[in-house]
């Protein structure tokens, strides 16, 4: 494989002053085609069409991720990456997490705007001195969460904080402790501690997702709380649903890191793949704390 300014001691010297330049790759092209197919397939399904394109797009994305990430892993294990590459990876992961922060900030912003501005405005008067609630339904109350008329199926019960959400909060906080314990073990050369902490984190992530699925079942079956239950239902399921997706992605990443750890990958000095996964998992933890406070509790 081509590389620039190779150190005379060989590629296995990670401190070498070289910057690895890989061969031209077809994975970015596959990623582009896969994303376009995924978007087109999703639009087709939303308009009542078949899911063929959507499934093809998903398959292409998984193929691309498996192949591209596998290439990066093989290059890392061969010792092709220098400290310069390590800094590049760290900057890339940092900006990726920042983009995720902005993603969730948009949904939290929508929740804030709705609660602080839209709902109070609906409880006030129009420019003609007519109460807005008279334009909606007589029993309308400008309070969060908003409820529609029960006779047309608009009534629902909000999700309370001190049940499954509180248990899930404890689970995610515990997973933050276990992954930090795993990190300490790796840095100190305690490989058994590293693997045990990582396995515990993956198990806690799976438990969180199982309880969230149970919570969704309760919301739909017992509380009449669905994605179409007004602005409360929309913001609740958008925020918790996307967070659940991120937990799923994080758990898959950590499971792959665990498999790599069992295969003998990572050293106390070189383990950025694990660190990147840990950063992502801590980000997921922080987002959940915001969800628990502003969606469930307040």
N, C-alpha and C positions, 0 to 999 in steps of 0.2 A: 504494500500500500504506500502511496506517495506521501511524503511529509517534507516540510521545509526546515532547514537549519537543524538537522538531527545531531544530537550530541554524540561524540565519538565513543562514549561508554555504552551506548546502545539505548534502545527504546524503553527498557525496563527501569531506567533511572528517571523517576518522576520529577526530579528537580532539574532535569536537563532544560537548557534554554532552547526549546524548539516549540513550534506550533504545528500541530498535525493538520494536514490538508487532505481530506478524504477524496476518493474518486467521485466522479459525478454520480448522483443517485437518482433513481426513478421513484423513490418513495414520495417526494413532494408532489409529483405529478399524480400519483395514485391518490394521495390525500385530497388534492384539489378536485379530482373527478368524483371521489367518494363523497365529499361534502356537498358538491353540487347535486349529485344523485340523491343524497339524503334529503336535502332541502326540497328538491322537486317531488320526491316521493311523499314527504310529509304534507306538502301542499295538495297533492293529489288525494291523499287519504282524508284530509280536512274537507275536501270538496266532494266526498262520497265515492271516490275512486278506489281501485284496488291497491293493495299494499306492496305490490311486487317491487316497485322502484325503491320504496322505503327500506325493504329488507335487503335489497342489493346494496344500497348505500351503507347500511349498517355493517354488512359483511365486508365491504371494501375498507371501511374505517378500522374495523378490528384487524383485518389483514395488514393494513398499513402500520398500525400501532405495534403489532406483534413483530413484523419485519424490521421496522425502523428502530424500535427500542432494542431489539435483539442485536442489530448491527452496532449500536452504541455500546451495549454491554460487552460484546466481543472485543471491540476496540479498546475499551477501558481495561479489560482483563489482560490484553496483550501489552499494556503499559504504554499505549500510544499517546496518552493525554498528559500534558505538563501542567504546572501551576497556573499558567496563562489560561489553559482550557478550563481548569477548575474555577477560576474567577469568572469566566464567561458563563459557565453553567449556573453559578450562583446568581449572577446578575439576571440571567434569563428566568430563573425560578422566582426571584424577587419581583420582577415585573409581572410575571404570570399571576402571582398571588395578589399583587396590587390591582390587576384587572378584575380579579374575583371580588375584591373588596368593593370596587366600583359597581360591579354587577349587583351585589346584595344591597349596596347603598341606594340603588334606584328603587328597589322594592320597599326598603325601610322608609325611603322618602315618600313613596306613594301612601304607605300606611300612616305616616305622620300627617301628610297633607289632608288625607281623608278625615282623620280623627280631629284634627285641630282647626280645619277650615271648612271642608265640605259639609260635614254633618251639622255643625253649628249654624252654617248658613241656611241649610234646609229647614232648620227650626225657627228661623227669623221671618221677617216680612219681606214681601216683594216691593218693587218700586211703587206699586199702586196701593200699598197698605193692606194687602191680603196676606194672611198667614200662608206660608208655603205648604204647611201640612194639609191645608184644605185642598191644595192642588194634587196631593198625593193620596192620602186616606185619612179620615178623621182621627184615628187612633195613633197616628204616627208620633213617635217621640224622638227628639233629636239627641239620642244617647247611644253610646257605643257599648255593645254591638247593635247595629240597626236590625230590625226585624220587619218582615213584610206581613201583610194580612194573613192570619191563620187559615181563613176560609178558602184561600186559593193556594194553600201549601207553602206560604212564605215564612211561616214561623219555624225557628230552629232554636236549639239550646247551644250556647257557646261552650267551648272546651275549657274545662277548669284546669288550673295549674297544678293543684296538689293531688295528682293521681299519676297516671303514666308519664306525663311530661316531667314531673319532679323526679321520678325514678330514672327516666332517660337522661336527665341532667346529671344525676349522680353517676350514671354509667359513663357518660362522656368525660366528665371530670376525672373519673378513675382511669379512663383510657389515656388521658393526658399524663397521668402519673406513671403508668406502666410503660409508655413509650419513652419517657424521660429516663426511667430506670434502665430500659434497654440501651439507651444511648450511653449512659454512664458505663454500663457493662462493656460495650464495644470499645469505648475510649480507653478503658482500663485493662483491656485484653481479657475480660471475663466473658468468654463466648457463650457459656451456658446461660448466664444472666441475660445476655443480649437476646438469645433465642427465646427464652422463657418470657421476657418482657414483651417481645414482639408478638409472640403467639397469643399472649393475654390481650394485647391491644386489638388484634384481629378478632378474637372471640368477643370482646366487648363491643366492637363495631357491629358484628353480626347480631348480637343480642339487642342493641339499640334499634337496628332496622326491623327486627322481628316485633319489638314492642310498638314501633311506629306503625307497622302494618296493622297490628291489633287496634291501635288508636284510631286509624282511618276506618276500620270496620265498625268500631263503636260510633264514630261520627256519622257514618252513612246510615247505619241500621237503627241506632237508638236515639240520636240527637237530631236527625234530619238535617245535618250539616253537610253540605255538598259544595262542590266547586261553583255551583250556580246559586248559592245562598247569598245573593247580594254581594256587596263590597266586602263584607266580613269573610264570607266563604272564599271569595277570590283571593284576598290577601293572605288568609290563613293557609290555603293549600298551595299557593304560589311560593310563599316563603318556606313553609315546612317541607313542601315537596322538592323544591330545588335543593334545600339543605340535605334532605334524605338522599338525593342523587349524588351530592358531593360526598356524603358519608360512604355511599356505595363505591364510588370511584376511589376514595381514600382507602377503604378496606381492601379493595382489589390490589391497589398499589402495594400496600403493606403485606398482603399475602404473597405477592411476587418477591418482595424484598426478603420475606421469611424463607421462601424457597431458595433464593440466592444465598442467604446466610447458611442454610443447611448444606448447600453445595460448596461452602468454604469461601464465598466471596466476602469482600470488605476486610480492611485492616484498621487498626486504631488510628493510622495516619490518613488513609484514603478510604472514605466512605460517604462521599457526597450524595449518592443515590439514596441512602438511608436518611441523611439529613434533610434532603428535599422532601421526602415522604413525611418526615416528622414535622417540618414546617407546615406542610399542607394540613396535616392532622390537627395541629394546634390552631390553625386558622379556622378549621371546621368547628373546633371546640368553642372558640370565641364567638363565632356567628351564632351558635346555639344558645349561648348565654344571652345574647341580644334578643333572640327569638323568645326565649323563656320569659324574659322580663317584659318585653313590649307587646308580644302576641298573646301569651298565656296569662301572665300575672296582672299587668296593668289594664 
